[in-house]
């Protein structure tokens, strides 16, 4: 499948799952969700997530090689809080909290 066709199929794809990140930390967070769909690589970026804000990104049905990376901003740039790998779409929600020197996370009920 050509890239243009893959992008069009991606835009019309049924939702297979989603990731939600809630920031309750004393820092700004962000996440990147990457996956393969119809043989092509796609990435979605949450943008900055401030205290008390939830951000969500959908995962299309049929996506594979799904990679989630959640980061926090601290004095010298972005630092990884946690990563996850999935073979197929999931629906999961996470809370990030703590401080820039001691960021934490936990899976929460969606």
C-alpha positions in Angstrom: 0.0 0.0 0.0 1.3 3.4 -1.0 1.8 6.0 1.8 -1.0 8.2 0.5 -3.4 5.2 0.6 -2.1 4.2 4.0 -2.8 7.7 5.4 -6.3 7.8 4.0 -7.0 4.3 5.5 -5.5 5.4 8.8 -7.8 8.4 8.9 -10.9 6.2 8.3 -9.8 3.4 10.6 -12.1 2.1 13.3 -10.7 2.8 16.8 -9.2 -0.3 18.4 -8.0 1.2 21.6 -6.7 4.4 23.3 -4.2 5.7 25.7 -5.0 8.4 28.3 -2.4 10.2 30.5 -3.4 12.4 33.4 -0.8 14.8 34.8 -0.9 15.2 38.6 2.8 16.0 38.9 4.7 19.1 39.7 6.0 19.2 36.1 4.8 19.3 32.5 4.4 15.9 30.8 3.9 14.6 27.3 3.6 11.3 25.5 4.3 9.8 22.1 2.3 6.9 20.7 4.0 5.1 17.8 2.7 2.1 15.8 2.6 0.3 12.5 -0.6 0.4 10.4 -0.9 -1.2 7.0 2.8 -1.6 6.9 3.6 2.1 7.6 4.9 3.9 10.7 2.7 6.4 12.4 3.2 8.6 15.5 0.9 10.7 17.6 2.1 13.3 20.0 0.0 14.5 23.0 1.6 18.0 23.2 2.3 19.4 26.7 0.1 18.2 29.5 0.0 20.5 32.6 -1.2 19.7 36.1 -4.8 18.4 36.3 -5.1 17.8 32.5 -5.9 14.5 30.7 -4.8 13.9 27.2 -5.9 11.0 25.0 -4.8 9.5 21.7 -6.7 6.7 19.8 -5.1 3.6 18.4 -6.6 2.2 15.2 -7.9 -1.3 15.0 -5.3 -3.4 13.2 -2.3 -1.4 14.5 0.8 -3.4 15.6 4.2 -2.8 17.2 2.6 -0.1 19.5 5.1 1.9 21.6 4.2 4.4 24.3 6.7 6.8 25.7 5.8 9.2 28.6 8.1 12.0 29.5 8.5 14.9 32.0 10.1 18.3 31.5 12.7 19.2 34.0 15.4 21.8 34.2 17.6 20.4 31.4 15.1 19.0 29.0 12.8 16.0 28.6 13.3 12.8 30.7 11.5 9.5 30.2 9.1 8.5 33.0 8.1 5.1 31.5 7.6 3.2 28.3 5.3 0.4 27.2 5.1 -1.9 24.2 2.0 -3.6 22.9 1.4 -6.1 20.1 -2.1 -5.0 19.4 -4.5 -2.1 20.4 -5.3 -1.6 24.1 -7.2 0.8 26.1 -5.2 2.0 29.1 -5.1 5.0 31.4 -2.1 6.2 33.4 -1.5 8.9 36.0 1.9 10.6 36.3 2.7 12.4 39.5 5.5 13.3 41.9 8.2 15.9 41.2 10.8 16.5 38.5 13.4 14.8 40.7 11.2 11.9 41.5 8.5 11.4 38.8 6.1 8.4 39.3 3.3 6.8 37.4 0.6 4.2 37.9 -2.0 2.6 35.7 -5.5 3.8 36.7 -9.1 2.8 35.8 -10.3 4.4 32.6 
